[in-house]
Amino acid sequence: MALHLSQTGAPSPHYLDLELPSDRAKLADPELYLSQFEDRLVILDEIHRLPGIFQTLRGLIDQRRRQGRRSGQFLLLGSASIELLQQSSETLAGRVASIELPPLLEAEVMGSAPRADQTLWLRGGFPDSFLADTEADSFAWREAFIQTYLERDVPLLGPRVPAETLHRFWQMLGHHQGQLWNASQLAAGLGISGQTVGRYLDIMVDLFLVRRLQPWSTNAGKRLVRSPKVYVRDSGVLHALLGIRDRETLLGHPVVGSSWEGMLIENILSAVPSRVQASFYRTAVGAEIDLVLETAPGRRLAIEIKRSLGAPQPAKGFYIGCTDIQAARQIVLYPGDVRYKLDPKTEVMPLKTFLADVLPEETR
């Protein structure tokens, strides 16, 4: 989670890492300590370690606003929890804006190394994982991240669920990557109730670890699927959960297609404005669209994701779905480099072309 109260700040910002006991100790009297930095941006990292500070920040912000300084005061960084977001929004209402900082995206790594997009897919977007010297080092970092996050960070963020149980649940979601949510099936695997497994999913979604993509729901004349699709958001974490250590193992794994689909969906949804509505389309008789973006009222993009270089031909159900939703554009994303027309209404292109050319055109 990243919370910011300004767009720019004064030179030489003052930084505190609240993971460090020494920095937390400086804030024993936060009003006294922070008052000495009235003319500087103060960065408070790992803010979830000190959630009680929001009330003090409110008073300092209001005092400075009365003096004419309305921005550039504080930058708050930390892991996300629904309780922390709610508390900050309530205490600092009208004084705070929230920004989700996703892991590295394809547009940010292209050109950094040969086949950087493939490295990003395998290792995921956490910088220490992506930049590791070897595949083994990257995999070890992700395994350690999963373990420490579940054992140390999640309890600090609110949920009181055994780390081992959440780990098994996360792993099961990985095996069902991109599939329809089936609470009863997952509940049976964990030996818990459907209501409890639904609560676990809410936790993982609230912590930005899992994406719940909702189904299209406005076509009353069709028998539509009502369950959401669920994705582990970072592909590298997904692969670590499933024990996939290298590219060869990934290419031979049953999750390969849904893993690539999930990575592209994350890249797209991290780039679209918040006003764009995202969903998938599926009917009981087989019409299906991987991703639907409503970029303006009544204007919809139908996106099919194919991990195939040779003739990435959508199934008949895609075209039926496009007719059902009255798609303005029909787009097939594939891992090649060339943009071309598949037929008069359907265009094939790589993700980088979609993000650089199509999306800005559709959302400006």
N, C-alpha and C positions, 0 to 999 in steps of 0.2 A: 504494500500500500504506500502511496505517496500523497501527502497532503501539502498543499502550498497556499500561502497567503499573499503571494505577490508574483509578478512576472519577472521583475528584476530586483536586485538588491544593491546595497552599497558595496564599494570595493572591500576586499579582504574580509569575507564572511568569517564568522566565528563558528567553529565546529565542535560539537560534543557528541561522543559515542556513548550512548547510555547502556551499552553492554559492559562498559568499564566501570567498576565500582568507584574509581577515583572521579570519573566525570559525573556519575550519579550523586556522589557526595557533594559536589559543587552546588547542586540544586537542592540542598537541604532547606535553604530559604530561597526558593526560586525567584521571588519578586526582587529581593535584594541583589541576587547575582545577575539576573537578566537586565536589570535597570542600568547597568554600566555599559550596555551595548545598544543604546538607543539609536545610534547612527549607523549600525551595521546589521546586515542580515545574519541571523542566528540559525544555524542548521542543527536540529536535534534528530540524530539518527537513532534507530531502534526505539521509537517513541512508545511502542507498546510496553516497554519496560517501566514507563512512568506515566500511566494514563491519568493519574490524579492532577497532572500539571495543567490540564486544559482550562480549569477555572482561573488559574493565575494568568495564563496567556490571554484569556478574554479581557481581564482587567487592564493588562498592559497594552493590548491592541486598542481598546477603547480610549485609553488615556492618550496614546499617540495619535489616534485619529482626530481627537479634539484639537491637537496641536498642528493638524494639517497633513500628517503623514498617513496615507491610506494604503500603502503597499510597501513591499520590500522588507517586511519585519521578520517573518519566520518561515523556514522550510522544514517540514516535519516528514521524516522518512521512517518506514517500519513495515513489518509484516502485517498483513491484513487480518482483521477479525471483524465479524459483523458487529460485535459489541463495541469495539473501539471506533469503528466508523460511525455507529449510531451515537456514541457518546460525544465524539468530536463534532458531529453535525448538530447535535442538540445544544451543546455548550457554546460552540462557536458559530451558531447560526448567523448567516449574513456576513461572516468574517472568514470563511474557509471554502476552498474548492478541493475536490478530490480528483486525483488522476491515477489511474491504474498503469503501472509500469510493467509491461510484459517482458518476458525473456527476449533475447536477440531475435530479430526477424530477418527474413531472407534479404530484403532490401538493404539491411545494415551490414551484412557480411559479404555480399557479392563483391568479388574482386580482391578480397582480403587474402585469399589463398586459392590454389587450383581446386575446382570442384567444391567450393565452399558450401554450396547449397546441399550437396550430399552429406558433407560433414555435419551441417546443421541438422539435417534430418536424423542422422544416426545419433548424434550426441545431444541434441536439443539446444536450447537457447540460453541456458545459464552460462555466464561467461567463463567460469572456472572449468566447466565441462567442455565447452566448445574449444577453448584455447589450450587444453591439456596437451602435453607433449606426445602422448601415445593413447591409443584406444583403451589400453588397460588402465592408464591413469584417469582417463575420463570416466570410465565405468566405475572405478573405485570411488571417485568423487561423488557420483550420483547415488551409489549405494549408501555412502556415509550421509549424504544429504537426506535421503529418505528416512534413515534410521534416526538421525538427530532431530529432524523436523518433527517426527511423530512423537519421540520420547521427550524432547525438551520444549520445542516451540509451540506445538498444538495445545498442550495443557496451559501455557501462559496466555493463549489467545481465547480461552473460555471453555471449549468442549472438555468434558470429563469422560472420555472413552479410552479403554485400554489401548496402548500403542499397538500391541500385537493384533488386536481385532481390527483396528483401522488399517493396518498394513495388509491384512488378508482381504479386507473389503476393497482397498485400492487396487490390489493385485487382481482381484476378480473383475473389477471394472476394466482393467487392462485387457484381460482375455475377452471381454465383450466390447472392445473399442468400436465406437461408431454404430453399435447395435441399439435396438429399441430397449428402453428401460423396462425390465421385468423384475419387479420387486419380489414376487413370490419365489422366483428361481434363485435369486441371490440370497434371500432370507433363508431358504432351505439349506443352501450351502454353508451358511454361517450359524445355523441353528438358532435363529432369532425370529422375531415377528416381522411382518411386512412393514408395520408402522415404524419399527426401530431401524430397519434398513433404509427407509425413506429419510429418517432423521440423519443417518450417516451420510446419505447423499447430500442433504442440505448443508451439512458441515463442510464437505469437500468442495461444494460449489461456492459457499461463502468464503472459503480460504483461497479461492481462485486456483485450485488444483485440478478441478474437473469442470468441464463445460456441459451444460444441459441445454441442448438445442431444441427449441420447441417446434412442434409440427404446425404447418399451415392450417388455419382453422376457420377460414371465411367462406369456403365454397359449400353452401348448404345443400347443393344438389348431388354431392358425392359422398360415398362412405369413406371417410378419411380416417387414417390412423391417428389415435389420440395420445399415444405415449411419446415422450420426448426421446431423442437420441442422446447418448452420453459418451463423452470423449475425455480421456486423460489429456490435459491441455498441452503439456510439454512432451514432445516425442522422445527426447532423451530419457526422461523419467519413465515414460511408458516402457521403453526398451529395457531399462534397468529392472523395473518391476517384473518383467517377463524373462529376465536372464539373457537378453540378446546383447552380446558383447561386441559384435563386429558386423560389417556390411554383408558378408557372405551368409551369416546366420540370419540376418534380417531378411534378405532376399528369399530365403527358403522357409520363412516362418508364415503360418496362416494369417498373422496380423498385418502382413506387409502392406496390403492395399488400404486397409482402414487406418493404418499408421500414417501413410502418406496423405490420405484424405484429411485426417485430423490436423496434420501440420499445415496444409493449405488453408483449411478453414480458420485456423488460429491466425495465420498471416493476414487473411482477408478481414476478419472481424476486428483485428487490432488496428486496421487502417481505415475502416469506415467511420464516418461521423456517428455520434450517438443517436441521431434522429433516424438513421437507416434501420429498418426492421429486418431481422434475419430469422429464417426458419428453414425447414425442409418440407418437401411435399411427398406424400405417399398415400395411395388409396388402397382399399382392400382388394382391388382387382389387378394391382401391379403397376399403376402409373407412379413414377418416382422421379424426384429431382433432388440432388444432393444438397443444394443450397439455393435458397430464394432470397434475394435482396430487394426490398421495396425502397428504392432510393427517393421516391416522391409519391404522393398519393396517386395510386393507380398505375405507377410505372414500376415494373418488376423485371429483374434480371434472373434468368434461370441458369444455374451453373452446374454442370456435370464434371466430375473429377475422375479422370482415367489415368492410371499409372501404366501407360502403354505408349511406346514410341511409334509403333507401326499401326496406322489406321485406327486411331482411337474413336471407334464408332459407338455412339450412345445406343442403348436399347430402345425398343419401340416405346416403352413406358415413359421415357424421357420426353419424347415428342407429344405423347398424349397429355402428360403433365403440363407441358408448355402451352398447349391449347387450353387446358382447364383453367390455368391461372392468367391466361392472356399475356404471356411474357412479351415484353418489349424487345428483349435481346435473348438469344440462346447461345451460350458460351460453353465450350469444352476446354478444360484446363488439362494439360498433359506435360510430361517432363522434357519435351523437346525444346527447340529454340526458334522455330519458324511459326509465324502467324499466317493462317490461311483459312479460306472458306471451305467448309465441309459440304454445304449446300446453300441455297440462297438465303436461308434464315439462320444458319448455324455456323459459328466461327470457332476455330481451334486456335489456342494460343498458350504460351507458357505463363506461369504465375507472374513473372517479372513484368511482362507486357500488360497483363491485366491490371496490376497495381500501378504501373507508371502511366498508362495511356487511358484505359477504359474507366477505371474507378474515378480518377479526377474529373473526367468528362461527365460522368454520371452524377457526381455529388457536388459539383461546384454551385 
